[in-house]
Amino acid sequence: MLKENKNKEVKEKRKNLRAHLRLSIQYEKMLPGGAFDIPIAVPVRDISQDGLSFYSQEKIDINSNLRIKMFISSEEYVVFMGKVVRITLSEEEKMNYLIGVKIKDINEEDAKKIHSFLERIDINKVLETINITENVMDIHFIVDYPPVVKKVGKLVVEKGVPFDEYTLKCLLLSILDEDRYKKFITTKEINFIFTSHKGIRFRVNLHVQKGKIEGVFRIIPANIRSPLQLGLPNAAESLLDNDKGLILISGRTGSGKTTTLAAMVEYINNKRDAIIVCVEDPIEYIHVNNKAFIKQREIGRDTLSFYNAAKNALRQNPDVLVIGEILDMETMETAITAAETGALVLTSIHAGNVSQALDRVTSFFPADMQSHILKRLSLILKGVIAQDLLPRIDSKGLVLASEILIVTPAVRRIVREGDWKQIPSMIQMGKGVGMQSMQESLEKLYRNRLIDEGYLKGEGL
């Protein structure tokens, strides 16, 4: 029994490690007399130097000789002979059989071409060729170019052979499992987390551009830093000492909102006993339970939507509810309700500053509901952090600039009335309780010689 379980574990591990090859071959069965039948296109499962396996609707006899045509680029293909050595029932939905073929006749040059092609569509081998340093933000995979590395303030085109459309398609689709593959084919874009064999995590975006599949890999730092280590002021951590209420993190795309939320979760995890439910799309940072028990739910994998997960989280009685992003009225309503019922709710919203973030909250609701929403919001809102990431003047990465609103009795009145034009002056008067304007944050960064003077004048923001 132990041996059977061990074999099962090994098979499962191999299955998980195996790339999901998304390419086809054509095979022709050799007929009596040496002629060949009509070619049939089929999807490949595995390829090695010695053989391959493919899915087929028809059962092919053992020892049948096949002539196989395999594309190794948009315009080039190789042809070789193979013999059927294995037939098993297929786990593929629309295919009846999995056919194993041993390569028996291929010239040396074509064998080298296949080997080179397999190296080109192995994402782990490709990533190993790229010099990933702390200054790397993204790796772009673009048709007709080698990998393009985006660093702070510049783009670096890696050395090597450019990816043609076919090769890049095979490379990128190979990292999708069945569920993600079906979603991508339907929606033409997908976001997910990929972990390389070296343990480096990437947030991946695949998309279609002019009919061609391309991708962007963003490196996720291995360690979760504290809010202070990220560059947020002390008031950000003080907000997390609240047992209940709502804290909003706002910023544009790429401003580090997800990283800030992860830092806040880790702060609570290290400080107090709590049940924390995180709803994320996708799960970027992996938390390890310390004082808290953390449940991380991924959209599309563990739940259907932010709204569904947030609504059902109320029945899980969390002490802290983290909603990766507010996208609609229903999710915003649920976040407010969760805060009203005694949870500390952390969430992000797409807005450039504190005033815009608060205005965005009310804009989710129709006009006849906004007055009621503002009253509820005024009672549970604890603070708003608006942030942005700016290039360091020394080109050694990015630095965080932030604006912070702490909800005092005076701020609560402004929120209840929805008078957002008073927010900037309220932040100026609230320095004593930890409030900070974006301009003050920029001035501090400039005094510390971290950013260029142009940002003080609004250039680049």
C-alpha angles and dihedrals in degrees: 000000000000090000091050091050091048092051090048091052092049092050091048091049091050090048091053093047095047115103114239097237111210102194136103136222133196120231131192121195116227110240127209107284094034101278121128132237123233115294117258123199115222136169119257123228104182136006129188136162091269104040150329143229128222139180119252138180091211128063111241118203120248112261092023112149116232133189108216129200116197127182115222097178139005090281108016131075139169129220124209141158124250140177125223109243103162139033123184135162111270127241088203111110099228099030125079102199143031110218121203116205130189115211107236106165124032130133119243095247093054091047089056090049091053091048091050091048092051089051090051094054095045103101093198093055091046093051091049090061092058120088101232110193134164090268094060113106104171142358113219122203108202130172113257093019137084113241111307114215118207112209129173105296098352148057122229120199108210120230117255144071115325117245114250117212096261096047094047091049091053091046097051099039091051091073094057120095119214097274094048092043092055091047093049094048088052101042101028091226139059141175122209145139122265123190117202124219087259091059097252111145122217132187102223129202117190119189143159119250119184088340093308126114113236135164148203123212116199116194115235113210113245095226128057110226126208121254089256092050089053089057101258117139124251091265090071091063092041089059089059091061087075112104093208142010137074128295118187125204113196136182144118124284109293095021094121100256093143091050091051092050090050090050090051092050091050091049090056091042090058096043113043148013109266146141106236122192115193122192110196141171098226117355103244105168121042113218123206116211113253116152090341133057109231125200114193116196122188124212110245093015107052100012139012101236146350089259096052093047095045092047093050092043088070087067091052090062097225122188089211126027118193117194110189095214138352109230106160147020095262094056092045090050091050092049091053091047092050091052090048092053093056109274127123104237121201118186143151132232132188106250136121101228142004095271092050091048092056091044089051091055093056093041090067088069131066117256095256091058099044098085091054092045091051091054091051092044092051090058099050107028112108102174149330126225119194115189146174136188117231131188113258114242089237091053090238097131133290134314129211123242117188146183118206132197118189114198109239125167089270092050090047089059091050091050091049090053095041090229097153095168088075093057097088093052091044090055090050091053093045100066090113092064095043104272118148134186122221089244091056090050091051092049091053091050091049093049088052089052093241101121138033121263090243091076090063088063094048095258112149095009 
